[in-house]
Amino acid sequence: MSMSAQSLAQLRVGPGGGFNLAEHDTRWLPDGLASLKKKARRSAGDRLLAANKLDLEEAQALLYADGQYSVLIVLQAMDAAGKDGTIKHVMSGVNPQGCRVSGFKVPSALEVDHDFLWRYEKELPQRGQIGIFNRSYYEDVLVVRVHPQILDAQPLPEKPDGEAFWQGRYDDINNFEEHLVRNGTVVLKFFLNLSKEEQKRRFLARLDTPDKNWKFSAADIRERGYWDDYMDAFGRCINATATEVAPWWVIPADRKWAARAMVADIITNTINSLDLHYPQLSAAERKDLARARTELEAEG
């Protein structure tokens, strides 16, 4: 079960520099869901997600056994866009041995004493594995761009000055991702595109639900005050780092169930598009298996 590839292709942002975030509807639905009546959409989306979770479980097993490729999933979004929920619902069926989630907070003193990509390189998935970055190296051209005073704590050899500094970081990221892809890591980058109105609704829901109060902090409101700056930073970032080998997927995130179904579909289809095979045993290995069978059957 899959969404229309042609429909989902509308979410893909490749090179070209023509991306405009304001033109992307945060409540958009692919053809297979948009054509349904409102009451039927949610159940269809849930069925699609469930089917893709089963397909993803099989795809991950083959990825693990093949052992040539790794998959890096990058999730970026504003607060309350659903990154944690997407990870929980989309990846719940995969084998934990083959999947790892990494989150990144304020860098430590050791991390600040290295280049900005260093702490992310250490968490990259090995061959056969799926790695998920809940926020990533893109924070260094997003939150850092919105709050450039963060750079004051970084002992850079030259003072950051103007657009050339950010273009340099975009170039570093593009080169980094090209290196990963060339060495067998599939890079899937998702921006969960949430509207300001929906963020407000979700923040209020957290405040109204005691069990979710812990997920809210005063910093959330402070960062919301920089909404326009963040939208500008995301737009510039996506335009500068959407490449042929590592495009962006801009996922409408106002409907959580739809966003999860779309992300699951894209991940599953991407892994299934790889040339993966279960390992073939040599003649000597097959003889060893036959010998093992003989010994087991002879017991008792």
C-alpha atoms as one frame of an Amber mdcrd trajectory, in Angstrom:
protein
   0.000   0.000   0.000   1.554   3.284  -1.073   0.702   6.843  -1.909   1.034
   8.059  -5.464   4.707   8.654  -6.227   3.684  11.544  -8.462   1.691  13.098
  -5.632   4.454  12.715  -3.059   6.975  14.128  -5.537   5.381  17.515  -4.901
   6.932  17.424  -1.426  10.456  16.890  -2.756  12.727  19.941  -2.966  15.788
  19.459  -5.131  18.440  21.848  -6.392  17.493  24.975  -8.253  17.005  27.647
  -5.608  13.348  28.303  -6.370  11.912  27.040  -3.095   9.449  29.372  -1.345
   8.244  28.106   2.033   5.211  30.412   1.999   3.834  28.522  -1.013   3.669
  25.202   0.867   0.307  24.467   2.475   0.740  23.020   5.973  -2.545  21.091
   5.579  -1.875  19.662   2.099  -2.835  16.036   1.468  -1.676  13.685  -1.312
  -4.195  12.618  -3.929  -5.007   9.297  -2.303  -6.207  11.058   0.865  -7.415
  14.425  -0.470  -9.969  12.737  -2.726 -11.687  11.055   0.240 -14.448  12.531
   2.335 -13.238  14.191   5.515 -14.360  11.428   7.870 -12.650   8.738   5.779
  -9.284  10.500   5.507  -8.009   9.775   8.999  -8.817   6.070   8.897  -7.258
   5.760   5.430  -4.133   7.532   6.659  -3.919   5.235   9.677  -4.250   2.161
   7.443  -1.541   3.496   5.169   0.783   4.094   8.115   0.136   0.592   9.474
   0.882  -0.969   6.088   4.049   1.036   5.678   5.244   0.052   9.153   5.021
  -3.596   8.118   6.826  -2.862   4.839   9.454  -0.855   6.709  10.072  -3.746
   9.099  10.837  -6.009   6.140  12.887  -3.335   4.372  14.997  -2.749   7.484
  15.684  -6.469   7.854  16.947  -6.575   4.266  18.996  -3.392   4.765  20.608
  -4.964   7.838  21.340  -8.261   6.109  22.703  -6.662   2.931  25.139  -4.568
   4.952  26.176  -2.125   2.215  24.018   0.914   2.886  23.010   2.938   5.912
  20.116   5.379   6.148  20.302   8.742   7.917  16.948  10.375   8.645  17.165
  14.057   9.531  14.143  15.668  11.207  13.938  19.458  11.465  10.972  21.547
  12.551   9.668  24.220  14.837   8.669  23.237  18.378   5.511  21.088  18.617
   5.658  20.092  14.938   5.660  16.403  15.869   9.236  15.162  15.551   9.028
  12.873  18.601   5.616  11.537  17.599   6.786  10.877  14.052   9.729   8.833
  15.333   7.508   6.921  17.758   4.750   6.065  15.296   6.766   5.518  12.117
   9.661   3.529  13.586   7.782   1.509  16.208   7.904  -1.675  14.157  11.598
  -1.765  13.295  14.163  -3.911  15.087  15.834  -1.763  17.789  19.162  -3.450
  16.988  19.113  -1.805  13.566  17.869   1.650  14.476  19.228   4.423  16.671
  17.817   7.859  17.554  20.168  10.730  18.400  19.054  14.058  19.839  21.278
  17.090  20.133  21.075  19.691  22.871  23.341  22.644  23.633  26.896  21.590
  22.670  29.331  20.719  25.450  32.670  22.461  25.948  34.389  19.543  24.202
  32.030  19.780  21.243  32.515  23.547  20.951  36.259  22.919  20.715  35.708
  20.988  17.470  34.216  21.992  14.130  30.424  22.239  14.110  29.970  18.906
  12.301  32.127  16.846  14.661  29.519  15.883  17.237  27.142  14.723  14.503
  29.744  12.604  12.708  30.155  10.503  15.850  26.469   9.502  15.770  26.220
   8.484  12.115  24.670   5.067  11.443  26.919   2.196  10.462  26.241   0.055
   7.400  22.980  -1.832   7.655  21.594   0.607  10.223  19.004   3.383  10.271
  20.045   6.485  12.186  17.595   9.237  13.119  18.729  12.734  13.996  16.083
  14.518  16.056  17.433  17.947  15.121  20.841  17.908  13.517  23.773  19.847
  12.115  21.147  22.069  10.479  20.638  23.729  13.848  23.941  25.484  13.148
  22.376  27.343  10.219  18.923  27.698  11.780  18.831  28.501  15.507  22.385
  29.848  15.310  21.419  32.085  12.413  18.395  33.394  14.317  20.562  33.885
  17.432  24.037  34.723  16.058  25.285  35.576  19.552  25.671  31.813  20.017
  28.741  32.084  17.805  30.430  34.227  20.461  31.116  31.047  22.448  32.804
  29.370  19.489  36.538  30.097  19.139  36.430  30.573  15.372  39.596  31.815
  13.624  37.678  34.554  11.812  34.748  36.598  13.070  31.532  35.568  11.285
  30.589  38.365   8.957  27.588  38.494   6.682  26.107  36.060   4.195  29.474
  34.615   3.204  29.756  32.939   6.613  26.408  31.158   6.258  27.131  30.199
   2.666  30.341  28.615   3.905  28.377  26.498   6.369  25.875  25.518   3.675
  28.818  24.438   1.508  30.277  22.426   4.395  26.950  20.644   4.893  26.528
  19.911   1.182  30.048  18.513   0.941  29.486  16.460   4.107  26.266  14.937
   2.770  27.798  14.273  -0.651  30.623  12.416   1.107  28.093  10.341   3.078
  26.065   9.432   0.000  29.169   8.529  -1.988  30.118   6.104   0.789  26.750
   4.373   1.038  24.648   6.495   3.417  21.215   7.449   2.119  20.339  10.899
   3.500  16.625  11.586   3.994  15.909  15.126   5.210  12.426  16.010   6.449
  11.162  19.456   7.381   7.873  19.138   9.260   6.091  22.265   8.057   3.841
  23.504  10.878   1.702  26.646  10.778   1.980  29.251  13.518  -1.722  28.811
  14.290  -1.361  25.053  14.771   1.684  25.529  16.985  -0.394  27.823  19.197
  -3.150  25.208  19.431  -0.662  22.491  20.399   1.039  24.702  22.974  -2.325
  25.430  24.592  -3.148  21.705  24.580   0.103  21.042  26.449  -0.786  23.668
  29.012  -4.284  22.226  29.422  -3.037  18.656  29.894  -1.166  18.078  33.180
   0.629  15.011  31.805   2.066  17.175  29.026   3.044  20.220  31.101   6.615
  18.938  31.315   6.959  19.304  27.535   6.410  23.055  27.740   8.883  25.720
  28.827   9.089  29.491  28.797  11.728  29.163  26.085   9.046  27.840  23.731
   7.217  31.154  23.887  10.432  33.149  23.498  11.373  31.219  20.365   7.852
  31.608  18.979   8.499  35.353  19.035  11.184  34.758  16.376   8.793  32.896
  14.070   9.387  35.073  10.996  13.155  34.872  11.495  12.955  31.086  11.674
  10.818  30.875   8.540  13.395  32.991   6.730  16.230  30.802   8.045  14.455
  27.594   7.017  13.734  28.976   3.555  17.340  30.020   2.991  18.652  26.745
   4.382  16.434  24.518   2.250  17.236  26.481  -0.898  20.967  26.268  -0.221
  21.166  22.601   0.849  18.602  20.852  -1.366  20.882  18.823  -3.627  20.327
  16.037  -6.110  21.913  13.465  -3.788  20.261  14.806  -0.616  17.008  16.648
  -1.385  14.626  17.967   1.240  11.124  16.639   1.844   8.807  19.388   3.098
   6.032  17.575   4.979   2.732  19.361   5.760   2.544  18.865   9.528  -0.710
  20.439  10.724  -2.320  16.993  10.552  -0.094  14.669  12.584  -1.609  11.469
  11.206  -1.060  12.602   7.615   2.506  13.745   8.241   3.401  10.388   9.785
   1.860   8.470   6.888   3.796  10.544   4.343   7.121  10.191   6.158   6.646
   6.428   6.512   5.823   6.091   2.825   8.887   8.052   1.719  11.268   6.128
   4.008   9.894   2.738   2.969   9.929   3.500  -0.749  13.458   4.879  -0.537
  14.866   1.776   1.160  12.969  -0.495  -1.233  14.484   1.391  -4.178  18.003
   0.337  -3.154  19.641  -2.675  -4.773  19.500  -4.845  -1.652  19.956  -8.606
  -1.446  20.220 -11.206   1.256  23.780 -12.604   1.380  24.436 -15.646  -0.836
  26.291 -18.514   0.828  29.359 -20.054  -0.745  29.575 -23.770  -1.534  31.741
 -24.277   1.558  29.229 -22.478   3.775  26.354 -24.572   2.397  28.342 -27.706
   3.222  28.770 -26.418   6.774  25.002 -25.952   7.050  24.355 -29.446   5.754
  26.853 -30.836   8.265  25.168 -28.886  11.077  21.761 -30.277  10.055  23.122
 -33.822  10.090  24.585 -33.360  13.564  21.381 -31.826  14.953  19.171 -34.536
  13.494  21.466 -37.203  14.912  21.069 -35.966  18.479  18.982 -38.177  20.755
